């Protein structure tokens, strides 16, 4: 856990106050660990930071003294830098979010393809696999347009896969019901009298 002070959205553009390692977390699939980080700042400017992994209960903490050691000029400079770089920071943040969404889409699509097995026809499976690789290649660079185009292409295939799986599940459910339909009660308006 890296503790920073500053006004910029990216960690590299802020002042490092300290870091500690949260250990004892067993290997888990991506996005599974849930880590709660707590910051307590007292009247003397002492910062107590603790982090706990909710699944295992593993907990570590650090105390940072002199965290408020920036003088007024340094604070004003940091705020001015944040304002001057707001547009480039926003673009960098947008690219990071797009990359994160892309990684998530790749992970979820691969998981769906694996879980679905032979329920997905080979043409759609092949198309999705090619688009996963294209998105991975696009993620190696920082060209937002290329990443977005590859993301959109894979997302389209991912939606097609989901639609086919849903349709198959619906037809299997209908077949197991023997084609029976339930009677639907007619809705009637009524008022309650007191």
KALIN-V899840 format. One record per residue. N is the residue number from 0. SS is DSSP state (h for helix, s for strand, l for the rest). PHI is phi in radians with two decimals (999 if undefined). Layout:
BEGIN
{{N SS PHI} {N SS PHI}}
END
This chain:
BEGIN
{{0 l 999} {1 s -1.92} {2 s -1.74} {3 s -2.23} {4 s -2.26} {5 l 2.75} {6 l -1.88} {7 l -1.55} {8 l -1.28} {9 l -1.65} {10 h -1.02} {11 h -1.12} {12 h -1.66} {13 l -2.07} {14 s -1.52} {15 s -1.38} {16 s -1.80} {17 s 2.96} {18 s -2.65} {19 l -2.59} {20 l -1.87} {21 l -1.59} {22 l -1.83} {23 l 1.48} {24 l -1.67} {25 l -1.21} {26 l -1.03} {27 l -2.44} {28 l -1.07} {29 l -0.94} {30 l 1.23} {31 l -1.55} {32 l -1.10} {33 l -2.06} {34 s -1.99} {35 s -1.79} {36 s -1.94} {37 s -2.11} {38 s -1.99} {39 s -2.15} {40 s -2.02} {41 l -1.63} {42 l -1.11} {43 l -1.55} {44 l 1.43} {45 l -1.48} {46 s -1.87} {47 s -1.87} {48 s -2.07} {49 s -2.28} {50 s -2.34} {51 s -2.38} {52 s -1.49} {53 l -1.14} {54 l -1.20} {55 l -1.74} {56 l 1.44} {57 l -1.01} {58 s -2.45} {59 s -2.41} {60 s -2.60} {61 s -2.55} {62 s -1.99} {63 s -2.02} {64 l -1.73} {65 l 1.26} {66 l -1.13} {67 l -1.63} {68 l -1.43} {69 l -1.39} {70 l -1.50} {71 h -1.00} {72 h -1.10} {73 h -1.15} {74 h -1.13} {75 h -1.10} {76 h -1.10} {77 h -1.14} {78 h -1.15} {79 h -1.10} {80 h -1.08} {81 h -1.10} {82 h -1.18} {83 h -1.15} {84 l -1.81} {85 h -1.00} {86 h -1.18} {87 h -1.18} {88 h -1.14} {89 h -1.13} {90 h -1.11} {91 h -1.11} {92 h -1.13} {93 h -1.06} {94 h -1.14} {95 h -1.08} {96 h -1.11} {97 h -1.11} {98 h -1.11} {99 h -1.12} {100 h -1.06} {101 h -1.15} {102 h -1.06} {103 h -1.13} {104 h -1.11} {105 h -1.04} {106 h -1.02} {107 h -1.16} {108 h -1.18} {109 h -1.08} {110 h -1.11} {111 h -1.09} {112 h -1.06} {113 h -1.18} {114 h -1.16} {115 h -1.31} {116 h 1.03} {117 h -1.50} {118 h -1.29} {119 l -1.79} {120 l -1.18} {121 h -1.07} {122 h -1.11} {123 h -1.21} {124 h -1.06} {125 h -1.11} {126 h -1.08} {127 h -1.12} {128 h -1.11} {129 h -1.08} {130 h -1.26} {131 h -1.09} {132 h -1.14} {133 h -1.11} {134 h -1.18} {135 h -1.05} {136 h -1.12} {137 h -1.10} {138 h -1.19} {139 l -1.19} {140 l -1.88} {141 l -2.12} {142 l -1.49} {143 h -1.01} {144 h -1.07} {145 h -1.14} {146 h -1.11} {147 h -1.10} {148 h -1.11} {149 h -1.17} {150 h -1.06} {151 h -1.06} {152 h -1.12} {153 h -1.20} {154 h -1.07} {155 h -1.08} {156 h -1.12} {157 h -1.07} {158 h -1.15} {159 h -1.08} {160 h -1.08} {161 h -1.07} {162 h -1.09} {163 h -1.14} {164 h -1.13} {165 h -1.13} {166 h -1.10} {167 h -1.12} {168 h -1.12} {169 h -1.13} {170 h -1.19} {171 h -1.16} {172 h -1.17} {173 h -1.11} {174 h -1.15} {175 h -1.28} {176 l -1.43} {177 l 1.28} {178 l 1.34} {179 l -1.28} {180 l -2.09} {181 l -1.51} {182 l -1.22} {183 l -1.86} {184 l -1.22} {185 l -1.38} {186 l -1.33} {187 l -2.24} {188 l -1.43} {189 l -2.56} {190 l -2.17} {191 l -1.66} {192 l -1.76} {193 l -1.98}}
END
